Amino acid sequence: MRRSSRQRWITMPLLFSALTAQAIPPPPPAPRQLREARMTVTVQLVEARQGRVNKLTKLCTVSGKIPVYADDGDATRANGREIQGCTMQWKGKHLSVFVRGAVAIADGLVTFAIANVGVVPPDAKPLCRDLCAPQPLADSSAEIKASGAPHSLKFSLSPNPVSILNAMPTVWLEADVEVAN
């Protein structure tokens, strides 16, 4: 009787600590890289007041090499590469705009491409207390799927609605992407 009581006292804290752990799994490993592709991105800042767009500012056109993986698109999301971004003027500060992307080819039949752009001010606060990263001022992204292995892909990024709702004043990034495979 004493032994089972002791075992309960020893195992219960371990069990409770395991239940309360909020572990986030690591990103999947990078799939096999086939080659690199050139990605060109044109980014502009959109500012709105009282429900109307009142200012468009072209920030930059940047290009760089991104990886092309042999993958079905799942691991590609977590293994994109950042290319040279640009800076934007915001409330008297120069903020860095990041640009990243990747391409995946699944058995030569389907091509996936991902891209995202964003800007996170140095004083950004997390959206949630424990698990969230700092909230970007603006960010946009896209994941597309095309048949075969096209030589080039063109697509536009969609703004993140959460960053639009939390920005004061209302701002977002628009971006057009071209990937030459």
N, C-alpha and C positions, 0 to 999 in steps of 0.2 A: 504494500500500500504506500509506504513512504517513497519507494523508488518511482512509482508512476506519478506521484504528486510532484516530486522533484523534476521529473522529465517534462511535465506540463509547464512548470515555472520556467524552465530553460527554453522550451520550444515556443511558448506563446509570444515572448518578445520578438523572436526571430520571425515568426509568422506575421505578426502585426507590422513589423518593419518592412517586410516584403510586400504586404498589401498596400502600404502607403507610399511606396516608392513610385515616382513618376518618371521613369526612365524613358528617354527618347532614343529609339534605335539609331545607330550610325547610318550614314548614307550608304547606298549600295556601292560596291567597288566599281571603278571605271571599267567599262567593257573594252574589248580589243579595239584599239584605234587603227583605222584603215589609212587615213591621210588627213590633210587639213583642207579647209575651204576658206574662201575669202568672204567675210561678211561686211557689208557697208550699211550704216544706219544713219538716217537723218532724224534729228530730234528737235522738237519745238515745245516750248512751254505755253500752255493755255491758261489765262487768268480770267475768272468770271466774277461778277458782282451782281447781286440781286437776280440771279437766274439767267444772266446774259453774258456772253463772252465779250470782254472789253479789251483784251490785249493778247496778241499772238507774238511770240518772240522765238525766232529761229536760234537755237542754241549751237548746233554743230552738225557736221557730217563727218563721221569717223569710220575707219575701216581697220580690219585686222584679221588675223587667222584664227579660226575656231576648229575644234576637233570634229572629225567625221568618224563615228563609231559603228561597229557591227553590233547592232542592238535593236530591240523592238520598241525603243523609246523610253522604257521604264527607268533605266539607270542613267540615261542621258540627262534627264531633268536635274539630277544632283551633281552631274559632272561637267557642266558647261564651263567655258573658259571666258574670263573677263578680258576684253580688249581695251585699248586706250579710249577713255571717255573724254569729257570736257568739263568745263566749269560754268557755273551760272551765278549771276549776281542776285542775291536775295537778302533784303533788309540790311543792306550795307556789308554783307559778307559774301565771300566767294565760296560756293559749295561745289563739291565734286559730283558729277553725274556719272554713274557707272553704267557700263554696257556689257552684256554677256550673252553667249549663245553656244549652241552645239547642234550637230546634225547626226542622225542615226539612220542606218540603212538596214532593213530587216530582210534578209534573204534575197536582196535585189528586187523585190516586188513592191516594197513600200518604203518611202523616205519620210522621216519625221524631222522637224526642225523646231527648235525652241529659241526664244530670245526674250530678254527683258532689259529694261532701262529703269533707272530710279535715282533719286537723290534723298539722302538722309542727313538732316542738319545735325551739327554736333550736340545740340541741346535736346534732341528727340527723346521722347519718353516712350517706354514700352506700352503697347495697347493693353496687355494683361500683366499682372504682377510678377509671376514666377517663370513662365515659359516663353513669353514673347520677346522677340528682338525689338529694338527701337523702331517706332513707327516712322516710315518714310514720309517726307513731305509730299512726294509724288512718285508713283511707280506704275509701269505698264508692262504687259507681257503678252506672249502668244505662244501657242503650241499648234503646229499645223501638220497635216498628213497629206502626202501626195503619192500617186501611183508611180511605180517604177523608180528609176534613179535619174531625175531630171538634172540638166546641166546648170540650171539656175532656178531659184525660188524667189518670189516677191510677195511680201505680206506686210500688214500693218499690225501694230501692237494695240491692245485694248487697255485703257486705264483701269487700275484697281479701284473699285467703287468705295472700299473702306477708306483708302487714303484720300479720295475726293471728299468724302463726308467729314473727315477729321481735319482737313486743311482749313486754315483761316488766314487769308481769304481763300476761296475755292480755286485750286490750281490742279492741273494734271499735265502729264507729258504725253505728247503724240509722237509716234515714231514710225517711220517706214523702213523696212528691212529688205535688203537684197543679198542673197547668198549665192555665190558662184561656186559650184561644186567641182 
